[in-house]
Amino acid sequence: MGRIFEKRKHKMFARFAKMSKAFTKFGKEIAIAVKAGGPDPESNSRLRVIIANAKAVNMPKANIDGAIARATSKQDKDFEEVVYEGKGPNSVAIVIETATDNPTRTVANLRSYFNKRGGQLLVSGSLDFMFERKGIFKIPAKGINMEEMELELIDYGMEEMEDDGEGNIMISVPFTEFGSMQKALEDRKIEIINAELQRIPVNFIELTEEQENEANNLLELIEDDEDVTNIYHNMR
């Protein structure tokens, strides 16, 4: 059942090596979650997940608390989550998730990146059929009986469960069952190290090294945009 990890390699997440970029991303996600469901993580399940994810990349508690405080006091701008789609060089399918306070600026920037690197920004929804939305949860493997846990979680949408060989268990669920699985894990007092919604390619394309480099040049431009939170593509 190594499918989860093979596919996870094809997700182009904004590179967490750029820690300031990661912290900015989570600051925006915290602001969106607070404004949608309030500042208390106990009653805001989306905020709980984002905080766990932020801690997983070593975002300081002070930064997290500050982001919550700014969103609560309305010091932050209103961020909107917008998804854009495009074709890169050699017909690479690219889906871009953003959190932006100015969609006009964001779409103009993205269009310029595609134009510079031989791609094209597409109409929203054009690539929906090429990607599946999945929820991926990471939990500690210590003390968990995989067979027993698998039987328990099937009723909450679990499709796949796998030990990652690094002391963690990865669980895959359909997009629609993300909340159900989060609640099931929390009810069992199981720590959620990380939880995220991913867009998994249905099929992959094979490229030469030169073609792949051309596509990566575009992906790097997109990654550096401050409004971009996640990127997905269908390169093998």
C-alpha positions in Angstrom: 0.0 0.0 0.0 2.8 2.4 -0.9 0.5 4.5 -3.2 0.0 7.4 -0.7 3.8 8.1 -0.6 4.4 7.7 -4.3 1.7 10.2 -5.0 2.7 12.6 -2.2 6.0 13.1 -4.1 4.0 14.8 -6.9 2.7 17.6 -4.7 4.6 20.8 -5.1 4.2 22.4 -1.7 5.6 25.9 -1.2 9.1 24.9 0.0 9.2 24.8 3.8 13.0 25.4 3.6 11.9 29.0 3.1 10.7 29.3 6.6 9.5 32.9 6.3 7.3 31.8 3.4 5.9 28.9 5.4 5.1 31.2 8.4 3.4 33.7 6.1 1.3 30.9 4.6 0.2 29.6 8.0 -0.5 33.2 9.2 -2.9 33.6 6.3 -4.5 30.3 6.9 -5.0 31.1 10.6 -6.6 34.4 9.7 -9.0 32.7 7.4 -9.9 30.0 9.9 -10.4 32.5 12.8 -12.7 34.7 10.8 -14.7 31.7 9.7 -14.9 29.9 13.0 -13.6 32.0 15.8 -10.3 32.2 17.7 -10.7 29.3 20.1 -9.1 26.1 18.7 -11.2 24.0 21.0 -14.4 25.0 19.1 -12.7 25.6 15.7 -11.6 22.3 14.2 -10.1 23.9 11.1 -7.9 26.2 13.3 -6.8 23.2 15.4 -5.5 21.5 12.3 -3.7 24.6 11.0 -2.0 25.1 14.4 -0.8 21.5 14.4 0.6 21.9 10.8 2.3 25.2 11.8 3.9 23.5 14.8 5.1 20.7 12.5 7.3 23.2 10.6 8.5 24.8 13.9 6.5 28.0 13.7 7.0 29.6 17.1 4.0 29.7 19.5 4.4 33.5 19.6 3.9 33.7 15.9 0.8 31.5 16.0 -0.7 33.4 18.9 0.1 36.7 17.2 -1.7 35.6 14.0 -4.8 34.6 16.0 -4.7 37.9 17.9 -4.4 40.0 14.6 -7.3 38.1 13.0 -9.4 38.5 16.2 -8.8 42.3 16.3 -9.3 42.6 12.6 -5.8 44.0 12.1 -5.2 41.6 9.2 -6.6 42.1 5.8 -9.4 39.9 4.6 -7.8 37.0 2.8 -9.7 35.0 0.1 -8.9 31.4 -0.9 -8.8 31.2 -4.7 -7.7 28.3 -6.9 -6.1 28.8 -10.3 -5.3 26.3 -13.0 -2.9 26.3 -15.9 -0.9 24.3 -18.4 2.9 24.6 -18.1 5.5 23.8 -20.8 5.0 20.3 -22.4 1.4 20.2 -21.2 2.1 19.9 -17.5 -1.1 20.4 -15.6 -0.7 22.8 -12.7 -3.2 23.7 -9.9 -2.4 26.6 -7.6 -4.0 27.3 -4.3 -3.7 30.9 -3.0 -4.7 33.0 -0.1 -5.0 36.6 -1.3 -6.3 40.0 -0.3 -6.2 41.1 -3.9 -7.3 38.5 -6.5 -6.7 41.0 -9.3 -3.1 41.3 -8.4 -2.7 37.6 -7.9 -4.2 36.5 -11.2 -2.1 39.1 -13.1 1.1 37.9 -11.4 0.3 34.2 -12.2 -0.6 35.0 -15.8 2.7 36.8 -16.2 4.6 33.7 -14.9 2.9 31.4 -17.3 3.5 33.7 -20.2 7.2 34.1 -19.3 7.7 30.3 -19.2 5.7 29.1 -22.1 2.5 28.2 -20.3 -1.0 29.3 -20.2 -3.4 30.2 -17.3 -6.7 28.4 -17.8 -10.4 29.0 -16.9 -11.2 27.8 -13.4 -12.4 24.2 -13.4 -10.5 23.2 -16.5 -8.4 20.6 -14.7 -10.8 19.3 -12.1 -11.0 15.9 -13.8 -7.2 15.5 -13.7 -6.9 15.6 -9.9 -8.5 13.9 -6.9 -8.9 15.8 -3.6 -7.8 13.7 -0.6 -7.3 14.3 3.1 -3.9 13.0 4.4 -3.4 12.7 8.1 -0.1 11.9 9.9 -0.2 10.4 13.4 2.4 8.8 15.6 2.8 5.1 15.1 4.0 4.4 18.7 1.4 2.4 20.7 -0.9 1.9 17.7 -2.0 -1.6 16.5 -2.3 -1.0 12.7 -4.8 -3.8 12.1 -7.1 -2.8 14.9 -6.9 0.9 14.0 -7.6 0.2 10.4 -10.8 -1.7 11.3 -11.9 1.2 13.6 -11.3 3.9 11.0 -12.9 2.3 8.0 -16.2 3.7 9.2 -14.8 7.2 9.1 -13.8 7.2 5.4 -10.3 5.7 5.7 -9.1 4.5 2.3 -5.4 3.7 3.0 -3.2 3.5 6.0 0.6 3.1 5.9 3.6 3.2 8.3 6.0 5.7 6.8 9.1 4.0 8.3 9.9 7.1 10.3 7.7 6.5 13.3 4.5 7.8 11.8 1.3 6.5 10.2 -0.3 8.1 7.2 -4.0 7.9 6.6 -5.8 8.8 3.4 -9.5 9.7 3.2 -11.7 11.3 0.5 -12.1 15.0 0.6 -15.6 14.8 1.9 -14.5 12.7 4.9 -11.8 15.0 6.2 -13.8 16.4 9.1 -15.1 12.9 10.0 -11.6 11.5 10.2 -10.3 14.5 12.2 -13.1 14.0 14.7 -12.5 10.2 14.9 -8.8 10.7 15.7 -9.5 13.5 18.2 -12.2 11.4 20.0 -9.6 8.7 20.4 -7.0 11.2 21.8 -4.7 10.4 19.0 -2.2 13.2 18.2 -2.6 14.7 14.7 0.9 15.7 13.7 -0.2 17.0 10.3 -3.4 17.1 8.3 -3.9 18.5 4.9 -6.1 18.4 1.8 -4.1 17.4 -1.3 -4.9 17.3 -5.0 -3.6 14.0 -6.2 -3.1 13.5 -10.0 -5.3 10.9 -11.6 -2.6 10.2 -14.2 1.0 11.3 -14.7 2.9 12.5 -17.7 6.5 11.3 -18.5 9.0 14.1 -19.4 12.6 14.2 -20.4 15.0 15.8 -18.0 15.1 18.9 -20.2 11.3 19.1 -20.3 11.1 18.7 -16.6 13.5 21.5 -16.0 11.4 23.8 -18.2 8.4 23.0 -16.1 10.3 23.4 -12.8 11.4 26.9 -13.9 7.8 27.9 -14.0 6.9 26.1 -10.7 9.7 28.0 -9.0 8.4 31.3 -10.2 5.0 30.5 -8.9 6.3 29.2 -5.6 8.0 32.5 -4.9 4.7 34.5 -5.1 3.6 35.5 -1.6 0.0 34.8 -2.4 0.6 31.1 -3.3 0.1 28.5 -0.6 0.2 25.2 -2.5 1.0 23.9 -5.9 0.2 20.6 -7.5 1.2 19.1 -10.8 1.1 15.8 -12.8 4.7 15.3 -13.6 6.0 11.7 -12.9 
